[in-house]
Amino acid sequence: MSLECAYPNGRLTQSTTEEIPYIIDCAAWDTTPTSPVVDSVIDETSGTDVKATVMPSGTPSVTGSKIILPLLKSLTLGRNYRPEVRYTGSNSSRKEFHLRVRAV
């Protein structure tokens, strides 16, 4: 399962048993993103970076205007997660966004 969201700052929900490669369509603000990186995945309950646990492998990729993140998985019920992503925009500027995902 994948999710494409044009406005990634909304709150999403994900089951603790799901493994989702979120797909972010950047077309609304940038048509040619390059070099995406997931800097961290913050557990908003504890304030700690849990990327090694919930996004332990893989690197983001780009297809057209879409950034495809590695699988987000192994979430803890009731916790809120914030993957923080940066990439290079079409005018060579650094751009950033984050998702907010609640484990249900």
C-alpha positions in Angstrom: 0.0 0.0 0.0 1.2 3.5 -0.7 -0.2 6.9 -0.1 0.2 9.9 -2.3 -0.4 13.2 -0.6 -0.2 16.7 -2.1 -0.1 18.4 1.3 2.1 16.2 3.5 1.8 18.2 6.8 -1.6 16.6 7.7 -1.9 13.8 10.2 -2.0 10.3 8.7 -2.8 7.0 10.4 -1.0 3.7 10.1 -1.6 0.4 11.7 1.2 -1.1 13.8 1.2 -4.1 11.5 1.5 -2.1 8.2 4.7 -1.3 6.3 4.1 1.7 4.1 6.4 3.4 1.5 4.8 6.9 1.6 4.8 8.7 -1.8 4.9 12.4 -1.7 3.8 14.3 -4.8 5.8 17.6 -4.8 4.2 18.9 -8.1 2.3 21.6 -6.2 5.6 23.3 -5.1 8.4 21.6 -7.1 8.3 19.6 -10.3 11.8 18.1 -10.3 12.9 17.1 -6.8 16.3 15.5 -6.5 18.6 13.9 -3.9 15.9 13.2 -1.2 17.1 12.2 2.3 15.1 11.2 5.4 17.1 13.0 8.1 15.2 11.6 11.0 11.9 10.0 12.2 11.0 11.7 15.4 8.8 9.9 18.0 6.8 13.0 19.0 5.8 11.3 22.4 9.4 10.9 23.5 11.1 13.5 21.3 13.7 11.0 20.1 14.9 10.0 16.7 13.7 6.4 16.0 14.6 6.2 12.4 16.9 3.2 13.0 13.8 1.3 14.4 10.9 2.4 12.2 12.7 3.1 8.8 15.8 1.0 9.2 16.7 0.4 5.6 16.4 1.8 2.1 16.8 5.3 0.7 14.2 7.6 -0.8 13.8 7.6 -4.6 12.3 10.0 -7.1 9.9 9.3 -10.0 8.9 12.5 -11.8 7.7 14.9 -9.2 7.1 12.2 -6.6 9.4 11.3 -3.7 9.1 7.7 -2.6 10.2 7.1 1.0 11.5 3.8 2.4 9.1 1.6 4.3 7.8 3.1 7.6 7.2 0.1 9.9 7.3 -1.4 13.4 5.3 1.5 14.9 4.2 1.5 18.5 0.5 1.8 19.2 -0.6 5.3 20.1 2.6 7.0 19.2 3.0 9.9 16.8 5.9 9.8 14.3 7.3 12.6 12.2 9.5 11.6 9.2 11.6 14.7 8.3 12.6 14.8 4.7 14.8 17.2 2.7 15.6 17.4 -1.0 17.1 19.7 -3.6 14.5 21.6 -5.6 14.4 22.5 -9.2 16.2 25.8 -8.6 18.9 24.1 -6.6 17.5 25.3 -3.3 17.2 23.1 -0.3 13.6 22.1 0.5 12.2 20.3 3.5 8.9 18.7 4.6 7.6 16.3 7.2 4.7 13.9 7.6 2.8 13.2 10.8 1.8 9.6 11.3 -0.2 8.2 14.2 0.1 4.5 15.0 -3.3 2.9 15.4 
